[in-house]
Amino acid sequence: MRGSWHGSLRVRHTLMFGLMFLLAGSAVLGGVMILVQNTMDYSLSVALTSKFEKYPGEDPQVANLITTQEVSKQIIMDSMRDNLLTKGGSTVLAVCLVATAAAWWLSGRLLRPLNMITDTAHRIAGRTLHKRIELDGPPSEVKSLADSFDSMLDRLDEAFAGQGRFIANAAHELKTPIALNRTLLDVAMARPDSPPQMLRLGENLLAVNLRHERLIDSLLTLARAEDAVTDRRPVDLAQLAGYALDVTAKAAAEQRVQVQAGLAAAPVVGDPVLLEQLIRNLVDNAVRYNHPHGFVWVQTLAEVGQAEIIVTNTGALISPHEVPVLFEPFRRLTDRVGSARGSGLGLSIVRAVAQAHGGDALAIPRPDGGLSVRVILPRGDAPRS
């Protein structure tokens, strides 16, 4: 049986029916005992009275005989009651056990459609809207509920599919003019007669253009991460972390940030593109939100059933109550170094990607400043290292 025994509707139905059978059987047995006892008592009394009514009432021998018969009567009644109580109780108990087993089976049959609805809801909670109940059977309240649930899933699936198409179209429409602006700026800056003021303006516009491109890419990654992960392949977090460190090495050198890594094999099964973006966001944030001559520590490790990546950096002091804000989209701490250069989507994407893979992301402030972000991912059917 799925779920815990406590609070199970099937268990409660079975116990209720079993108790009802036990109480009904006990009531019937009690009624039968009273009826049989009264009948036997009346029959024996009539038999004894008719047998001794022809003898004088003062005869001592007759009186002794009547007393003996009364004692025998009591013995018979006690024996009959004990026999009926023992055999009748055993019969009631056996019938109750059989009825309880039948109630358990019948309750399972009746609750099977509800279990199907629950299983479908659990699969949908696992980020898929393509499952349906498709309950077969005659019209009933449960079938009506299942059909309504399927109709709701159809509408939700269409809504999410439309949202995905809208995001893709919007990204295309937004990227096209940004790419055109970048091309025009490059051409204008490449002209030999461009004045210095034009070159400085072009550099500033290119920086703004690049920031907009990164913002659009981050929004697309966040939207994709919140959808179902369909492209799942074996990948090693250590290799992705090594690549991310190579990419951010120049930025770390410019900010005079020392990066240290302890990369142990950490195989998982997931979307390589999304996981690479997750790790790059972690490392980029650790380098960006740091102070000169600071440190960044990157560690990957594998445990039983899960793999982890931990990125720790020095930086500004962060209060524990400010940590949840870091994982919200477009939320930045104004006192963090480099916050003006970020879009506020870095850790939002990290958590979204982790949760899309069945994991989670946690952040702990360091007492002397900075942050330690820990991402836990299930290994799935990844090969053992």
C-alpha positions as CSV (number, residue, x, y, z in Angstrom):
1,M,0.0,0.0,0.0
2,R,1.3,3.5,-0.9
3,G,1.9,6.0,1.8
4,S,1.9,5.6,5.5
5,W,-0.5,3.4,7.5
6,H,-1.5,6.3,9.7
7,G,-4.2,8.3,8.0
8,S,-4.7,5.8,5.2
9,L,-8.3,5.8,4.0
10,R,-8.1,2.1,3.1
11,V,-6.9,1.2,6.6
12,R,-9.6,3.3,8.2
13,H,-12.3,1.7,6.1
14,T,-11.1,-1.7,6.9
15,L,-10.9,-1.1,10.6
16,M,-14.3,0.5,10.6
17,F,-15.9,-2.4,8.7
18,G,-14.1,-4.9,10.9
19,L,-15.3,-3.2,14.1
20,M,-18.8,-3.1,12.7
21,F,-18.7,-6.9,12.0
22,L,-17.3,-7.6,15.4
23,L,-20.0,-5.6,17.2
24,A,-22.8,-7.0,15.1
25,G,-21.5,-10.6,15.6
26,S,-21.2,-10.0,19.3
27,A,-24.7,-8.6,19.5
28,V,-26.1,-11.6,17.6
29,L,-24.2,-14.0,19.8
30,G,-25.4,-12.3,23.0
31,G,-29.0,-12.4,21.7
32,V,-28.7,-16.1,20.9
33,M,-27.3,-16.9,24.3
34,I,-30.1,-15.1,26.1
35,L,-32.7,-16.7,23.8
36,V,-31.3,-20.2,24.3
37,Q,-30.9,-19.8,28.0
38,N,-34.5,-18.7,28.4
39,T,-35.7,-21.5,26.3
40,M,-33.7,-24.2,28.1
41,D,-34.7,-22.8,31.5
42,Y,-38.3,-22.8,30.6
43,S,-38.2,-26.3,29.0
44,L,-36.4,-27.9,32.0
45,S,-38.7,-26.2,34.5
46,V,-41.8,-27.5,32.7
47,A,-40.3,-31.0,32.5
48,L,-39.4,-31.1,36.2
49,T,-42.7,-29.7,37.3
50,S,-44.7,-32.2,35.2
51,K,-42.6,-35.1,36.5
52,F,-43.0,-34.4,40.3
53,E,-46.5,-32.9,40.4
54,K,-48.1,-36.3,41.2
55,Y,-45.9,-36.8,44.3
56,P,-46.9,-35.2,47.7
57,G,-45.0,-32.0,48.4
58,E,-44.1,-33.1,52.0
59,D,-42.3,-36.3,51.0
60,P,-38.5,-35.9,52.0
61,Q,-37.4,-38.3,49.3
62,V,-39.2,-36.3,46.6
63,A,-37.8,-33.1,48.0
64,N,-34.3,-34.4,47.8
65,L,-34.9,-35.7,44.3
66,I,-36.2,-32.2,43.2
67,T,-33.1,-30.6,44.7
68,T,-30.9,-33.0,42.8
69,Q,-32.7,-32.2,39.6
70,E,-32.4,-28.5,40.2
71,V,-28.6,-28.9,40.6
72,S,-28.5,-30.9,37.4
73,K,-30.5,-28.3,35.7
74,Q,-28.0,-25.6,36.8
75,I,-25.1,-27.7,35.6
76,I,-26.7,-28.3,32.2
77,M,-27.4,-24.5,31.9
78,D,-23.8,-23.6,32.8
79,S,-22.4,-26.2,30.5
80,M,-24.6,-25.1,27.6
81,R,-23.7,-21.4,28.2
82,D,-20.0,-22.1,28.3
83,N,-20.2,-24.3,25.2
84,L,-22.2,-21.7,23.3
85,L,-20.0,-18.9,24.4
86,T,-16.8,-20.7,23.4
87,K,-17.9,-22.1,20.1
88,G,-20.0,-19.1,19.2
89,G,-17.3,-16.6,20.1
90,S,-14.8,-18.5,17.9
91,T,-17.3,-18.5,15.1
92,V,-17.9,-14.8,15.4
93,L,-14.1,-14.1,15.6
94,A,-13.5,-16.2,12.5
95,V,-16.3,-14.6,10.5
96,C,-15.0,-11.1,11.6
97,L,-11.5,-11.9,10.4
98,V,-12.8,-13.2,7.0
99,A,-15.1,-10.1,6.8
100,T,-12.2,-7.8,7.6
101,A,-10.1,-9.4,4.9
102,A,-13.0,-9.0,2.4
103,A,-13.4,-5.4,3.5
104,W,-9.7,-4.8,2.9
105,W,-9.9,-6.2,-0.6
106,L,-13.1,-4.4,-1.4
107,S,-11.8,-1.1,-0.1
108,G,-8.7,-1.5,-2.3
109,R,-10.9,-2.1,-5.3
110,L,-13.1,0.9,-4.5
111,L,-10.1,3.2,-3.8
112,R,-8.1,2.1,-6.9
113,P,-9.3,5.1,-9.0
114,L,-8.3,7.5,-6.3
115,N,-4.9,5.9,-6.1
116,M,-4.5,6.4,-9.9
117,I,-5.4,10.1,-9.5
118,T,-2.9,10.4,-6.7
119,D,-0.1,8.7,-8.7
120,T,-0.8,11.0,-11.6
121,A,-0.7,14.0,-9.4
122,H,2.7,12.8,-8.0
123,R,4.1,12.4,-11.5
124,I,2.9,15.9,-12.4
125,A,4.6,17.2,-9.3
126,G,7.7,15.8,-10.9
127,R,7.5,18.4,-13.6
128,T,5.6,16.7,-16.4
129,L,2.2,17.6,-17.7
130,H,1.9,14.9,-20.3
131,K,0.5,12.2,-18.0
132,R,-3.3,11.5,-17.9
133,I,-5.4,9.3,-15.7
134,E,-7.7,8.0,-18.5
135,L,-9.9,6.1,-16.1
136,D,-12.0,3.4,-17.7
137,G,-15.4,2.3,-16.2
138,P,-19.0,3.2,-16.0
139,P,-20.1,6.8,-15.1
140,S,-19.6,7.5,-11.4
141,E,-18.4,10.2,-9.1
142,V,-14.8,9.0,-9.2
143,K,-14.8,8.8,-13.0
144,S,-16.2,12.3,-13.2
145,L,-13.4,13.5,-10.9
146,A,-10.8,11.7,-13.0
147,D,-12.2,13.2,-16.3
148,S,-12.3,16.7,-14.8
149,F,-8.7,16.2,-13.7
150,D,-7.7,15.2,-17.2
151,S,-9.4,18.2,-18.6
152,M,-7.6,20.5,-16.2
153,L,-4.3,18.9,-17.2
154,D,-5.0,19.4,-20.9
155,R,-5.6,23.1,-20.2
156,L,-2.5,23.4,-18.1
157,D,-0.4,21.6,-20.7
158,E,-1.6,24.0,-23.5
159,A,-1.0,27.0,-21.3
160,F,2.6,26.0,-20.5
161,A,3.3,25.1,-24.1
162,G,2.0,28.5,-25.2
163,Q,4.2,30.1,-22.6
164,G,7.2,28.3,-23.9
165,R,6.4,29.4,-27.5
166,F,6.0,32.9,-26.3
167,I,9.3,32.9,-24.5
168,A,11.1,31.5,-27.6
169,N,9.5,34.1,-29.9
170,A,10.1,37.0,-27.5
171,A,13.8,36.0,-27.1
172,H,14.1,35.9,-30.9
173,E,12.5,39.3,-31.3
174,L,14.6,40.8,-28.5
175,K,17.9,39.3,-29.6
176,T,17.6,40.4,-33.3
177,P,17.7,44.2,-32.6
178,I,20.4,43.8,-30.0
179,A,22.6,41.8,-32.5
180,L,21.9,44.5,-35.1
181,N,22.9,47.3,-32.7
182,R,26.1,45.5,-31.9
183,T,26.9,45.1,-35.6
184,L,26.3,48.8,-36.2
185,L,28.4,49.8,-33.3
186,D,31.3,47.6,-34.4
187,V,31.1,49.0,-37.9
188,A,31.0,52.6,-36.6
189,M,33.9,52.1,-34.2
190,A,36.0,50.4,-37.0
191,R,35.9,53.5,-39.2
192,P,39.3,55.2,-39.3
193,D,37.8,58.7,-39.0
194,S,35.9,57.9,-35.8
195,P,36.6,60.5,-33.1
196,P,37.7,59.5,-29.6
197,Q,34.3,60.6,-28.2
198,M,32.6,58.2,-30.7
199,L,34.9,55.3,-29.6
200,R,34.2,55.9,-25.9
201,L,30.4,56.1,-26.6
202,G,30.6,53.0,-28.6
203,E,32.4,51.1,-25.9
204,N,29.8,52.1,-23.4
205,L,27.0,51.1,-25.7
206,L,28.6,47.8,-26.4
207,A,28.8,47.2,-22.6
208,V,25.1,48.0,-22.2
209,N,24.3,45.8,-25.2
210,L,26.3,42.9,-23.8
211,R,24.5,43.3,-20.5
212,H,21.1,43.1,-22.2
213,E,22.2,40.0,-24.1
214,R,23.2,38.3,-20.9
215,L,19.9,39.3,-19.3
216,I,17.9,37.8,-22.1
217,D,20.0,34.6,-22.0
218,S,19.5,34.4,-18.2
219,L,15.8,34.8,-18.6
220,L,15.7,32.0,-21.2
221,T,17.8,29.8,-19.0
222,L,15.5,30.4,-16.0
223,A,12.4,29.7,-18.1
224,R,13.9,26.5,-19.4
225,A,15.1,25.4,-16.0
226,E,11.6,25.7,-14.6
227,D,10.3,23.4,-17.3
228,A,10.7,19.6,-17.5
229,V,14.2,18.4,-18.1
230,T,14.0,16.1,-21.1
231,D,17.7,15.9,-22.2
232,R,19.2,13.7,-19.5
233,R,22.7,12.3,-20.0
234,P,25.6,11.2,-17.7
235,V,27.8,14.1,-16.8
236,D,30.5,14.8,-14.3
237,L,30.1,18.0,-12.2
238,A,33.9,18.1,-11.7
239,Q,34.5,18.4,-15.5
240,L,31.9,21.2,-15.7
241,A,33.4,22.9,-12.8
242,G,36.8,22.8,-14.3
243,Y,35.5,24.3,-17.5
244,A,33.7,27.1,-15.6
245,L,37.0,27.9,-13.7
246,D,38.8,28.2,-17.0
247,V,36.2,30.5,-18.4
248,T,36.2,32.8,-15.3
249,A,40.0,32.7,-14.8
250,K,40.5,36.1,-16.7
251,A,37.8,37.8,-14.7
252,A,39.3,36.4,-11.4
253,A,42.7,37.7,-12.4
254,E,41.3,41.2,-13.2
255,Q,39.7,41.4,-9.8
256,R,42.7,39.9,-8.1
257,V,40.7,37.0,-6.7
258,Q,42.5,33.8,-5.9
259,V,40.6,30.6,-6.9
260,Q,41.2,27.2,-5.4
261,A,39.5,24.0,-6.4
262,G,39.2,20.5,-5.0
263,L,37.4,18.6,-7.8
264,A,36.5,15.0,-7.1
265,A,34.5,12.9,-9.6
266,A,30.8,13.7,-9.0
267,P,28.7,11.9,-11.7
268,V,25.0,12.7,-12.2
269,V,22.4,12.3,-14.9
270,G,20.9,15.6,-16.2
271,D,20.9,18.3,-18.8
272,P,24.6,19.2,-19.5
273,V,23.8,22.7,-20.8
274,L,21.7,23.6,-17.7
275,L,24.1,22.1,-15.3
276,E,27.0,23.9,-16.9
277,Q,25.0,27.2,-16.6
278,L,24.4,26.4,-12.9
279,I,28.1,26.0,-12.2
280,R,29.1,29.0,-14.2
281,N,26.6,31.1,-12.4
282,L,28.0,29.9,-9.1
283,V,31.6,30.6,-10.0
284,D,30.8,34.0,-11.7
285,N,28.9,35.1,-8.6
286,A,31.7,34.0,-6.3
287,V,34.2,36.0,-8.4
288,R,32.0,39.0,-9.0
289,Y,30.7,39.5,-5.5
290,N,34.1,39.5,-3.9
291,H,36.7,42.0,-2.8
292,P,40.2,42.5,-4.2
293,H,42.7,39.8,-3.0
294,G,39.8,37.6,-2.0
295,F,39.4,33.9,-2.3
296,V,37.0,31.4,-4.0
297,W,36.9,27.7,-3.1
298,V,35.2,25.3,-5.5
299,Q,34.6,21.7,-4.4
300,T,32.8,18.8,-5.9
301,L,32.2,15.5,-4.2
302,A,30.0,12.4,-4.5
303,E,28.1,10.6,-1.7
304,V,25.7,7.7,-1.6
305,G,22.8,8.6,-3.9
306,Q,23.8,12.2,-4.5
307,A,26.5,14.5,-5.8
308,E,27.4,18.0,-4.5
309,I,29.2,21.1,-5.6
310,I,30.1,23.7,-3.0
311,V,31.3,27.2,-4.0
312,T,32.5,29.5,-1.2
313,N,33.8,33.0,-1.5
314,T,34.9,35.9,0.6
315,G,33.1,39.2,0.3
316,A,30.7,41.5,2.1
317,L,28.9,40.5,5.3
318,I,25.5,38.9,4.6
319,S,22.9,38.5,7.3
320,P,21.1,35.1,7.6
321,H,17.7,36.8,7.0
322,E,19.0,38.2,3.6
323,V,19.8,34.7,2.2
324,P,16.3,33.9,0.9
325,V,16.3,37.2,-1.0
326,L,19.4,36.0,-3.0
327,F,17.4,33.2,-4.6
328,E,14.5,35.5,-5.8
329,P,14.6,36.8,-9.4
330,F,15.8,40.4,-9.9
331,R,16.6,40.7,-6.2
332,R,20.1,42.0,-5.3
333,L,21.7,43.1,-2.1
334,T,22.7,46.7,-2.6
335,D,25.7,46.5,-0.4
336,R,27.3,43.6,-2.3
337,V,30.3,44.4,-4.3
338,G,29.5,44.3,-8.0
339,S,25.7,44.1,-7.5
340,A,25.2,46.9,-10.0
341,R,26.7,44.7,-12.7
342,G,24.5,41.7,-12.0
343,S,20.9,41.1,-13.2
344,G,19.7,39.4,-10.0
345,L,19.1,36.1,-11.8
346,G,22.3,34.2,-10.9
347,L,21.2,32.2,-7.9
348,S,17.6,32.1,-9.1
349,I,18.8,30.1,-12.1
350,V,21.0,27.9,-9.8
351,R,18.0,26.9,-7.6
352,A,15.7,26.5,-10.6
353,V,18.1,24.2,-12.4
354,A,18.8,22.2,-9.2
355,Q,15.1,21.7,-8.5
356,A,14.4,20.8,-12.1
357,H,16.9,17.9,-11.6
358,G,15.3,16.8,-8.3
359,G,17.9,18.6,-6.1
360,D,18.1,21.9,-4.2
361,A,20.5,24.8,-3.6
362,L,21.3,26.1,-0.1
363,A,23.3,29.2,1.0
364,I,25.1,29.8,4.3
365,P,26.7,33.2,5.1
366,R,30.3,33.1,6.3
367,P,31.0,34.8,9.7
368,D,33.8,36.9,8.2
369,G,32.0,37.8,5.0
370,G,31.0,36.1,1.8
371,L,28.8,33.1,1.1
372,S,28.9,29.4,0.8
373,V,26.5,27.9,-1.7
374,R,25.9,24.2,-1.7
375,V,24.0,22.4,-4.6
376,I,22.8,18.9,-4.0
377,L,21.8,16.8,-7.0
378,P,20.6,13.1,-7.0
379,R,22.9,10.8,-8.9
380,G,20.1,9.0,-10.6
381,D,21.4,6.1,-12.7
382,A,24.8,7.7,-13.1
383,P,27.7,5.3,-13.3
384,R,29.6,4.8,-10.0
385,S,32.9,6.6,-9.8
